[in-house]
Amino acid sequence: MKFAPRQSLLFLIVAFLLNTLFVCAQTPPGAPTQNKGLMAEQAFKNVKVLKGIPVDEFMATMGFFSSSLAENCLYCHVLESAGDWAKFGEDNAHKNRARGMIAMVNNINKTYFGGRREITCYSCHRGGQKPKITPSIAELYGPVPPDDTPDAMVKALPKATDPNKIIDKYIAAIGGTDKIATIKTFYAKGIYQGFADDRVPYEQWGKAPNQHSLVVHGGSGDSTTTFNGTAGWTAVPDTERPIQVADMTGGAIDGARLDGELFFPSRIKQVVKDMRTLLPTTINDRDVVLVQGTVDGKYPVDLYFDEETGLLRRSLRYADTAVGFAPTQVDYEDYRDVAGVKMPFKRTIYWLDGRAIVETSEIQANVAVADAKFAKPTAPKTNRVSK
């Protein structure tokens, strides 16, 4: 079964990743040691190649395969997997070929690039089952596709605007440092919609400087993503993945931390290091200026600010997986005043195998938020439909 690239919603991977929305770069220097969580071979059956990586990185790696080939889960797993988690462990020709491809790519990188990851699945497949071997006239003379921001730190433009001034303009545009500092907590609610999914209610709580908890009230039960400032977890109904409560590790932790800081953005200069200004571009016909930095000195974080209003329009970051970098993009729209501070009432989150639209109807500032909101969640009850 092949799905078009934009319809490649993988019910297993997306169920997991819709509730791990905050994927980002690696651990900042000096951050607390992170829980490595449950390893893939402990959680799943018949794992032969991708051993020694935590469950969330394993699932992100599955998303990398999916997006590289524009295929869904059942391309590499038997058809019966659709109704039985245990069937995902069974072998078939495509899964065995994928294992061989991993070994081939690793060997190319080791032999020709000194072990650096210069080649990945996407290098050749580019959204197809088989790599193309003949140049395309249509592509050669067709519209030039837009370039993505590079997945590495690049040199600042000569005589570019000081990125600190761009951040200062953003802080002033949303209300100023003093006003931002008055907001210590928030409660938000609205509608959450995953790609091709129903629109369902959501609630979110935040506490400065970076704690947050999101609960999506889905038809099969509640799904929760929680970050307490140092650790994070996801919890979903057992109809959505075989492991209901999972630790965030690596990139997911760092993404949760950065997104928490963007909820309370007065510390951006302290969190995003080594900033430089890159080429301007457009987002939805709006001119934006791009500031690139890093939270760990290794992988980039790209922040796009509206040249006219100064507001943050997009963030883009990368997480490492076993086979390549996984980008996550968040678009921010519909800024409204909340206790004197402008906050985006619409966020659209994109990653390799899914998309979620978070439309907020109400944000209340400085409400009482118990610490328990950011504790490790328990396995949710499943709303089973009787037949």
N, C-alpha and C positions, 0 to 999 in steps of 0.2 A: 504494500500500500504506500503510494507516494503522495505527499501533500505538497502544494506550492510552498515556496519559502516562507511567505507571510502567513500561511495557514499551518505551519508546522508546530502546532500546540501538542506537546507531549504530555499525556495525562499523568504519567508517573513523575517525570522530571519537573513539569510545571507545577504539579501539586506540591512538590517539595519546595521549589524555588519561589513560588508566589508568596511563600511564607518565610523566605529568606531574602527579602528584597534589598537588603542593604549590603551588597557585595562590593568590596572595594579593594584597595591595595594591601600591602603587607604590614606587619606590626611596626609601629613607630619605635624608634630607639628609646629605651628606658621604660617602655610599657610593661605592665605586669606579665609574668609568664602565663601563656594561655593554655587552657585545657585542650589537649589534643583530641579529646572526644573518642567515640567509638570508631575503630578502624573498619574499612570497607569489608575486609575478609571476615571480620567478626559479625558484621551485620547481615551480609548477603552470602548466598551459596555460590560455589563454583567460581570464585574470583581467582584468576590465575596470573594476570599481568599487573593489574592496578592494585597491588597490595601495599600496605604501609601508609595509606593516606586516609584521612578521616572521611566520614560519611558525606559531609557537605561538600568537600572537595571532589569526592567520587561522583556525586550527582552533578556538580558543575562540569566535570569532565564529560559526562554523558551529554550534557547540553552542548558542549563544544563539538562532539561528534555529530549531533543532530543538525546543528547549524551549518557545519562544514559540508554535509551531504544533502541538506534540506529534506531530511527524512524524519519520521516519527519513531517511537520506541519499537514498534513491531517490525521495523526493518531488520533489526539485529536480534530481536527476541521472537520466540515462537508466537503464533497468532493466539494461542490459548492463554498467553500472559494477560490478555485484556480482562480476564475474570479470575485470575489466580496468581497471587504474588509468587508462589513457589515456582511457577513456570518460568519466571524471569531467569532462573538459574540454569535452565537447560541450554545445551549447545545447539547451534545450527551453523550452516556454512558461512553466513554473514558475520556471526560473532567470531568464529575462528579466523576469518579473513581480517577482521578488525584487530585481533591480537597480533597477527603477522604484520599488519601495517604499523602498529605501535613499535614493534621491534625494528622494522625497516627504517622508520623515521629516526628513532633513537640512534641507530647505527650510522645513518647519513650525518647526523649532527655531530656524532663522536668522531667520525672518520675525517670529515671535511671542514668542520667548524670548531674543532677543539672542545666539543661538548656543549658549546653554546646552542641555545634553541633558535636556530635560524630557519628551520623548516618545520611546518606543522601539517596536519590534515588539510587545513584550509588553503595552504600554499598551492596545492594542486587541484583539489576538488572544487572549490569556489561555488558551492551550492549544487553540485551534481554527483550522481552515483559514481561516474567514471571521470577521471581527469580528461580535459580536452587536449588534443594533440595537434590540432590544426588551427591557425589563426582565423578569426572571424572578420570578414569584410564589413559586416553590419556593425560590429563593435568598433572596428577601426575607424570608420567614418561616421559613426553615430554620435549622439550627444556624449560629451565627456562626463563620466560619473563623478559625483562630488567626492573629494578626498576626506577621509576620516582624520581626526586628530591623531598624530603618531602615538604609538604605544610606548614611547620612550621620551625622556627629557630632551628637549631641543634648545638651541641657542636663542637667546632673546634677540629681537629685532634691533638693529642699530638705531639709536635715538628714539627708542620706543617710550611711550608714556610709562612713568614709574608705576609698577603694579600696586604699590602701597597707596598711591593716589586713587587708583581705580577702586580698591577696597574701601578707602575712606569715603568715596562718592557713594558707594553702595550702602555703607552704614548710615550715612546722612540721609540717603533716599528713603530708607525704611523707618527712620525716626530718630536716629542718633544714638550714640553710645549710652548716654544717661538714661534715655527712655527704654532702650533694650534691657538695661540692667534692672529695671523695675519689674520685668516679667520673670518670675521664678518658676512658675508651673503653667501648664495649660491642659485643657480637655477639649478634644475635637470630635466631631461626629459627622457622618455623611454617607456617601455611597462609594462602594469599591467594586470594580469590575475587572476581572481577568480577561485575557484574550478569548473571545467566543464564549465567555461565561455569563451567567446571570448577574444582574446588578443587585448587590446585597448590602445591608447596613454595615458600617464599621464604626469603631470607637478607638480613640488614641489618647494616651496620657503622656505628658512630658514633664521633666524636672531638670532645671539647670544644674550643671553645665551641659550634660549630654545624655541623660537617661530618657528612655522612651519605651512605650509598649503599645502595640497595635493588635486589636482583636477584630477579626473579620467574622461576621455572623453568617456563615454560609449555609446552604440548604442541607448539607450532610453533617453539620456541626460547626462549632467555633474553631477558628484557627488563630493562633497567637504567635507574635514575634516580640521578644522582650530583650532589652539591653539595660543592664544596671550600672553601666559606667566602666566595668571591667570584664564582665562575662555576659553571654547572651544565649538564648535558646529559642527553638521553634517547637510548636506543638500543633498537631493536626489530627483530624479524625482518622480512624484506622482504614476508612475507605479510600484515603488519599495517598497513603504510603505505609509500608509495613512497619516502620519505626515511627511511633507517634511523637515522642519527645526527643529532640536531638540538640546536642550542644553546637553552638556556633564555634568555628575555629578559623584561624588564619584570616583570609580575606573577608569573610563574613563579619568577624568581630571588628576589623578595622573599618569596614564600611558602615557598620552600625554606629561606631564611635564618631565617624565623620558626619554622618547624617544627623546624629544627635547634636553635634556642634552647629550644624546649619539650622537647626530649630532655634538655637539661641546663639546668633552669629557674631557676637561681639569679640570672640577669640579667634577669628579666622587667621589673623596674622601669626598667632602663636601656634596654631595647629598645622597650617599649610606652610611648609618651609621652602626656601630657595625659589621664590616666585620670580617669573619673568613674563613679559608681555609678548604675545605672538601675533601672527597675521589676523586682522579683523575678518569677519565673515558675516553671514546673515542667518537668522533663525526665523522662519515664518515671515519673511520679508522685512524683518527688523534688523538693523545693523547692530552687531554685537562685537565687543572686544574680548579677546581670549587671554586669560591669565592662567599660566600653567605653573604648578608647583608640585610638591610631593609631601607625603606624611611620613615617609620612611627613608627617604634618600635613595630609593630604588625605582619605584613605579610612579607614573605621573597621575596627578589629579588636575583636570581641566575645568575651569570655571568661566562661563560665558556671561558677560554683563552687557545689558542694553546700553548702547552708546548715548542715547538721549536721556533715558530715565535713571540709569545707573543700577537698575534692578537685576538680580541674578535670574537668568533665563534658563540655564542648563548647567548641570554638572556631569562630568564623564570621568570614570575611573576604571582601573583594571585590577583584576585579581588573578593570581597564579593558579593554574590547575596542572594536572599531571601531563597534559599534552599541549598547553598553550595558554595565553592570556585570555581571560573572560571579561569583556567590557560590560559595564552597567551605566546606563544613561538615565538621568532624571531631568525632565522638563518642568519648569515652574511657571504657572500662569495665574491670572485672576487675583492679583494682590488686593487685599482689603485691609482696612484699619482694624486692629485689635488692641485696645488699651493704648492707643497712640503709636503702635508699631505696625508696619505693613507686613502681612504674612500671605504667602500664596495659598489660595483656596482650591487650587487644582494642581495635582502632580501626576505626571505620566512617567512610569518607570518602564524602561526597556532593558532586556538582557538577551542572551543568545537564543533562548527558546521560549520567550514569552513577553507579555506586556501587561501592565496593570494601570488602570486609571483610578485615581483617588480624588473624588470630588467632595469637597468639604462644604457642609451647609452651616456649621457653627463652630466657632472657637471661643472658649471662655478662658480668660487669663487669670492667673493667681488663685485658682481653686485649690481646695485641699486634696492632695494626692498622697495616698499612703505608700510607704516603701514597699508594701506587699505587691503593689502593681508591677514592680520590676523584679520580683523574685522568679525563680525557676517555675514555669507553669506545670500543671499536672496534665496527664493525658485527658483530652476532652471526651465528653460523651458523644456518641455518634447518633445522629437522627436517622434512624433506619426507616425506610418506607415499607410498610407491610403489604404483602401481596395476597 
